[in-house]
Amino acid sequence: MTAYYFGDYHPMNPARLDATARLARDLGVFNLPQIDIEMPEIATDAQLELAHAPEYIAAVRAVSENPELERPESGLGTEDTPGYAGIHEASARLAGGSYQAAEAILGERVPHVVNFGGGMHHAARNKASGFCVYNDCAVAIARLLEQGVKRVAYIDVDAHHGDGTQSIFWEDPRVMTISLHESGMTLFPGTGYANEWGPEGLASGTSVNIALPAETADSGWVRAFDAVVPPLLREFQPEVIVSQHGCDSHFRDEMSHLKISIDAQREVAAMVSNLAHELCEDRWIATGGGGYNLYDAVPRSWTHLISVVAGSPLELDTAVPESWQQYMLRKYGTKVPQLMGDEVDFWWRSWELGFDPADQVDRTIMATRKEVFPHWGLDPWYD
């Protein structure tokens, strides 16, 4: 997966995947008896076409074979998403991992799957964007639908709006896309507002966006999730949940203005797990996504994600292994945190305790509820 590499100075550095895998291994997570590790295969063109236009895949292949080729219509060759030799194969492997996750769920081999190298949520049907070439989440969702799954809930908690996944399933009433992100007023891609609730017709109310103000911290972030996601999913009744856990919301990540701790990210992963257990007979595919604090936030956040998916959550006061500290110092020349949590005073207030009109986050929550809840027979004021 580390072949997905745009260059030394690009924020999307594959070291984050290496560091995550090494931390999970050193903590013994990969050795849990309930975990099977599979190498992601390169997705075929037919598999990619579940979510992407054939002409777009051909354009990516052309750039992959000749990086000097100009393909502006494909979104490749930009500062954000430069082309390079082998980009098709590298991108298709990330997508292949999520396709395999869908196959594992469909075959009832496992209830939970995690592909922390996935989560490429900005890629649209016919265009690369925001470091994302192939939308692996969309590939997995489309495969589930193709094989008869009636409803899939997509939950995206990356700091950036999951615009690509939303656009791919905009008119499909079988998919509810929910994105909890920093407002497009202050962050790329500039979309994802409460009034983006889907087209008129059967798919109305299946696009859900919670556009949080910059500087939102743990209590507001988890409160927003709790106020919107569970009630909607209980109405939608998904058969599978696919989630994207970009951790660029972390307070040490410079690619967003959110102030979220590892502790809160672990809490939301646990909330998604609980929803999968309650609504989907545990069927859940979790992916990674954004996350650019390569040696601090990303490895800890995604190791927690893996452990939650495995049903063996790590405690926040778990010590970071000395072996990992030495590995990171030797390979990357960096010191790392001593604990798996951020030692924050983590708390949050349930929405049932009341709406505060003076609070920016509460106003954001209410905006989303007012736009979307009526589509599902939910009254945003009194439910």
N, C-alpha and C positions, 0 to 999 in steps of 0.2 A: 504493500500500500504506500510505502514511502517513495515510490516512483512518481507519485502525484506531486510534482515539484516545479514551481514556477521560477526558481532561482534564489540565490542566497539572500537577496534584499527584499524578497516578497514576504508579506506577513503570513501567508499560508505555508508555513514551514513544516515539512514532514517530521522534523524532530519531535513535534508534539505527539505524533503517533508512536514513535519509538519510545519516548519517555513514558507514555501511558502504559504501553505493553510491558515495559520493564518494571514499572511500579506495581502493576497488578500481579506480575509474576513473583516479584520479591515479597509481596504481602501474602502470597499463597492463594490468591483468588483464582488463578488459572488451574490450581490443583484441586479445587473443590470437586467432590465426586459427581455432582450434578452438572458439571460444565464439560461440554465437548467443544474443542476448537477446530474450526475448519478454515482452510485457506480460501479466500474469495477468488472465484474464477473470473476471467474476462467475459463480460456479457456479450452475447451474440448481437448482431444487428437486429434480428427479429425480437429479441428481448428488449433492446433499447427502443425499438419502434412502438412498444407499449405506451411510451410517454413522449417520444420525440419523432419529428418528421424525418422521413428517409433522406430528403435532400440536406437536412441539417447534419445528420450523421455522416453523410458523404463529404460535407464541407469539413467536418472535424477530422475525418480520415485524411483528406487532402492536406490540411495543415500539419497533421501528424507526420506525414511523409515528406513534406516540404515546408518547414516552418517559415520560410521567407515569403510564402504565398500570401497575398492579401485577401482576406475574407472578412471585410468589415460587416457584411450582413449577418455573419454567424456570431458576432460578438467576440470572436477570438482576435488576438493581436492588439488588444487594448492594454493599458497599464495595469488594470485590475486582473485581466485574464489573458495573459500573453500566450501565444502558441509556442510549442516546442516539439522536438522530435519525440515521438512516442506518446503524445498527449492523449490520443484516442485510447490506446491500450490501458494507460494508467487510469483514465477517467472511467473506462468501461469496467475495470476491475472493482472500483468502488461501487459502481452500480450493480455489478455481478454479486457482490456481497449481500446487498439488500434484496436482490432477486432470490438468492439462495435462502435468505431469511423467510421470504414469503413461501417458498417451496417447503421449508421445514415446518411452517405453521400449517400449510395445506395438507401435508402428509401426516400431520399429527405426531411428528417425531418429538417435538418439544412444544411447550406452551409459550416460552419467552425466547427471544433472540436479540442480540445486540451487535450492531456493526458500528463501532465508534469511529471508523474511517469514513462513514457515510454522512448523510445530512446535507447534501449539496442542494439546498432549497431555493437558490436564486435562478437556477437554470430553467428556462422556459421550454416550450415545445420545440421552438426553432431558433433558440438563441442562448449563447452563454452569457453569464453575467455574474458579477460579484464573486469571483474566484471559483465559480461553479460551472462545469461543462455538461455533465449528464446528471439529471435529477434522480438519484437513486431512490429517494422516498417515493416519488411518483411511479417509478418502475415497479417497486414492490406493491404499491397500492393497486396499480393497474393489473398486475398479475393476480392479486387476490380477487379482484372483480371479475376478471376473465374466467376464473375457475369457480365462480358461483357465489362468492361472498356478497351479501346483499348490501351491507353498510359498513363503511370504514371511517373511523374518526382519526384525523391527522391533527396532532397537538404539537405546536412549535413554540419553544421557549427561548430561542436564540434572541440576542439583543436586536437583530435586524429582522424586518418583516419577511415572512416566508412567501414572497411574491410569486416565485416561479411555480411552487406547488399549488398555490391558490389559483393562478391563471390556468393551469393545466386541467383542473377539475371545476372550474368556475360554473359550468353548465351541467354538472353531473350531480343529481340529487342523492346519489348513493354515497357521496363523500362529503363529510363535514370537515372543513379546514379551520382550525383555530390557531391564531398567532398572537402570542403575548410578547410585545417588543417595545423598544423605544420609539417614540413618535417620529414619523417621517418629517416633521418640522425641524428636527435636529439631527437626523441620521439617515444614511443610505438605507433603502432605495427611494425614500420619499413617498412611500405608499403605505397602505395598511391602516386606514382610518375606520372609525366605527360605522360609517355609512356605506362601506364596501361589504354589503351583506349578501351579494349574489344577484343574479338576474331575476327578473319577474318570472313567475312560473313555478315549476316543481322544485327548482333548486334555490328558491328564495329562502334566505335565512341559513344557508349552509356554508356561507363564508363569514367567519367571525374574527374581528380584529379588536385587540385591546392595545391602544397606542399610548403607552405610558410616558409621562413627562420625564425629561432628563433629570438625573439625580435621584430617581426612585430607588429606595433601599429595600432591605429584606422584608420588612413588615408590610409595605404597600404592595410589593411584588407577589408575595404569597397570598395576600388578601385578594388581590385582583384575580389570581388563578382560581381561588376557592369560590369567589363570587360569581364567576361566569362558567367555568369549564364543567364542574360536576352537574349543575342543574340542566345544562344543555345536553350533555351526553346521556343523562337519564331519560330525556325525552327522545333523543335521536336513536338510542338503543343500538350502538355499533356492535358488530360481531368481532371485529379486530380493531385494536388501537395501533397506529404507527406514530411514533413520537420523534421529535428532533430536539436534541439537548445541547445546542450550541451554548458554550459557557463564556462567551465574550461579554456577558452581562457582569462579570466579576469586577469588583472594585479596583483590581490591579490591572485590568485589561484596558489598554488605551484606545481600543477601536469602538468603544461606546461610552456613554455618559451615565450608565446605570451603576449602582453601587451594591451589587449583590454578592453575598458571601458563598463560600463552598457549602456552608451549613444549610442555607436556603435552597441551593441547587439540589442538594441531597434530599431535602424535604419534598421538593416538587417531584423528583423522580419517584419517591415513595408514594406520593399522591397519585401519580399516573399508574403505578403498580396496583394500588388499591382499586382504582377505577377499572382496570383490566380484570381484576379478580371479581369485582362486583357485577360487571356488565358483560364481559366477553369470555367467561370461562377461562380467564388468564391469558387469552391470546394477545400477545403484545410484541411488536417489533420496535426496538429503540435504536436510534442512530446518534452520531455525534453532530458535527456542524461547525459553526464558528468557534473561535477560541484562540487567542493570539499571545497570551502570556504563556509562552511555550513550556516553561520549566517549573512553574508554580501552580497556576490555577488549572490548566488543562489536565495534566496527569492526575491530580487529586480528584477533580470533578468527575472525570470519566471512569476512574477506578471505582469511585462510589457508585456511579451508574451501573457498571458491570456487576458489582456486588449486590445492588438492589435487584437487578434483573435476575440474578442467580438465586435470589431469595435468602441471601446471607449478608445483610447490610453490615458494613463496617461502622464501628463507633467513631465519632468525631474526635475523640481523644486518643485514638490509636496512634502510636508512634510511627513516624515514617522510618522504614528500615535503614539501618546504617549502610547496608550494601547499596541501596538506591542512592543515598546521599553521596557515597564515594563514586558510584558510576557517573552521576550527573556532574560531579566536580572534575572527574578524569576526562570524560568525553566532551562536555560542554563548558567546562570552566566556570560553573555557577553553583552557588549555594542554594539550598532548597529549604522549605519549611520543615519544622521538626514534628508537626502533628498533621493528621489528616483533616482537621477542621481549622477554622480561622480564629477560634477563641473569641467569638463575638457574643454579645448579649442578644441572642436570636429570639424574637417573639413576633407574633402577628395576631391580629384581631379579626374574628369571624365577621362576615358580612351581616349575619343575623343580629349583631350587636348595634346595627344602625348605620345610616348614611350620614356622613358629615359634609354638607355642601361647601364648607370652607376648605376642604382638603382636595388638592389637585388630583390625587390618585382616585379618590372616591368619585370625583366628577367624571373622570375617565371611565371608571367602571360603570357609572350610571349611563353615560353616553352609549356604551356598548349594549347594555341591557335594554335601554329604550329602543335601540335600533333593531335588535335581533330577537329578544325574548317574545314579542308579540307574534312572530312567525311560528312559534312553538306553543302558543297558548299560555305563555308565562307572562304574568303582569309584573313589569319591572318595579312598580311602586309598592305592591302589596304582597307579592308572593313570599 
